[in-house]
Amino acid sequence: MQIFEKKNALINCLSILKQKNKQIGFVPTMGALHNGHLSLVEESNKNNDISVVTIFVNPTQFNKEEDLKKYPKTLENDLKLLKSVQCDIVFIPTVEEIYSTKVVSKTYSFDGIEHQMEGRFRDGHFDGVATIVQAFLEIVKPNRAYFGEKDYQQLQVVKKLAEKENLSVKVIGCPIFRENDGLAMSSRNTRLSENQRNASPLIYQTLKNASNLINTTKIANIYAFVKDEFDNNELLELEYFTIAEQESLQEVSTLQIGKKYRAFIAVNAGNVRLIDNIFLPINK
Ligand code: AMP
């Protein structure tokens, strides 16, 4: 496994591999890796000759200084894990290497999907995400890039980014990896207290219950059910629950035949923000 800190050295290495017609798969991460991240690397390994992983905590996608400062860093362990899944190349640049002296986002428009859910609660978040993803895609120029459905709105934003900026990469979504009790794996889970961790399976349980109700219950009543679940919980505070069409991410109040829907949730456990989502199987 080769490790690069400088983009020019990485670009040189990749250009030699591309001359040999090697297919390149790319997995961007912010480190503090877990099995969800590793599943993306394994998916990349299946369909590419070379898998490139970036570890970079991108400052421009954080709207709260505290969240950025407290983001867990476990580099030594991350490298061990990446080696264990036969990752070929790891890129670990400094903020300066990527942003030079101007640590700011570009401004994008993604047909409104950036303003829903996470966009409403995390000002400027998707401009930051798109800025860093575009920067990495232009450095790595991969054939395929892998993103988790855990951050489903981010996946849709990146698909739009590739389309709008004419980036020749196939953006591939990968399923959510969960702990045994259903909690979606996340680097932030390590910041939960024992009590918060014990309470947190309610997030996925509530999504599953919403999914079970979708064919029999009015959407307004599903919203009321979810609100109730969290109203009485002292450890978990509901930030939003949204049922949306899964391409446009527009919130809906009724379901239409032939369209596909997902339920999305964000919950605060103290100052740890957790998100999750689920596909809603409609029997119509
Ligand atoms: P992050 O390090 O949180 O920026 O995540 C890097 C990539 O891993 C993103 O594409 C995430 O959607 C994906 N990812 C994070 N957690 C999971 C998970 N539990 N299952 C699948 N993919 C995940």
Residues whose N, C-alpha, C, O or C-beta is under 5 A from the ligand:
A	BS01	AMP	P28 T29 M30 G31 G36 H37 Y146 F147 G148 E149 K150 D151 C174 P175 I176 F177 A184 M185 S186
